[in-house]
Structures are given as structure tokens and as C-alpha cells.
Amino acid sequence: MHIDLEQLITFERIVREGSFSGAAWALDIPQPTVSARIKTLEQTVGGALFHRRGRQISLTDLGQTFLPYAQRTIAILTEGVEMARQA
């Protein structure tokens, strides 16, 4: 199993922005990169994280379950990097 921080940040940003394109703009990366990261993340976690209806998205049950773990992981890694820089 391989999940990287960029996938988690992208997932969390899509949730926050409410769209793949909004996340792409906020992260300053191409929208196809956002889609590719989520596709890989979904393959790793074993299912769809988002319901996609045209431009509308919402979290699936799996996405809702996974979101707090993704957020905690991002927070812990960010804190760890900050502590390492202060050491």
C-alpha cells in the first residue's frame, strides 16, 4: 500500500474547495493531476471517495470515513516537519 502526502492534501483540498478544478487552482497544479492523484488514492483505499455528478461532487461513505484520517495524517506530518525544523 502506498499513499503519499500529495494525494492526501489533494483529497482534503477537493473537499474544502468543493470541486476538482477548485482544488487544482488552489494547489496550483493541472486538473488532470488532481484527477490522477485521486484515482490512485481510490485504488489504494479500495473504492470511490467522491460521488461525481457533472460538476457536483460529494463524499461517498468511504470518503466520509477516510476524511478525518487524512486530515489527521496531514496535521501530524506538518507538525513533525515543523518540530524537526525547530530542533
N, C-alpha and C positions, 0 to 999 in steps of 0.2 A: 504494500500500500504506500502510495506517495501522494501527499498533499503538501503543496508549498504555500508560503505566506501570501504570495501574489494572488493565488486562487481564492484564499480566504478573504483578503482585502477586497477583491473584485466582487465576491458574493455579497459581502456586507455593504459595499457601496451601491450595488444594484438595489438592495433592499432600501437603503437610505434615500436614493435618488428616485426610486420607483420605475426605473427603466434601464435597459442595457445601454441605450445611447446616452442617457444622462450620466451613467457611471463612466462610460468611455470618455466623455467630455471632462468630468471631474478628475479622472485619473490621468488625463492627457495621453490616452492610448487609443488606437483604432478600435472601432466597434467589433470588427471580426476577432480581434484579440480577446476582447471581453467574452464573446460567444465561445471561443475555443477554450478559454480557461474554465468556463462554467461547464462546458461539455465534458472536459477531462475530470473536473471535480465530481460531476454527477456520475460518471462511470466509476469513480473510486468509491463514492458513498452508496452506490447501488440503486440509484433512481433519480427521477426528476426533482429538482429543488424548486422549480417555478412552474406554475400554470401559465401558458402563453396563449393569449387570445388577441391576435393582431398586435397592437401596440400596448395592450393592457397586460400586466403581469401580476401575479400574486403567488405567495408561497404555498407550496404543497404541504401536506402534513409532515413529510420528511424535511422539507425546508424549514418549517417552523421548529421542528425538533432539533435540527442541526444548528440553527442560527445562534442560540446562546453559547454553544461550544465554540463556534467560530469566533464570536466576539470575545470570549474569554481568552482564547488562544492568541488572538491579535493583541489584546491588552497585556497578557503575560510576556509575550515576546518583546513588545515595545518597552515594557518596564525593565526587562532583563537587559536590553541593549542600553537603556538609559543608565542603569546601575553599573554596567560594565564601563561605560564612558566616564562615569564619576570615580571609578576605582583607580 
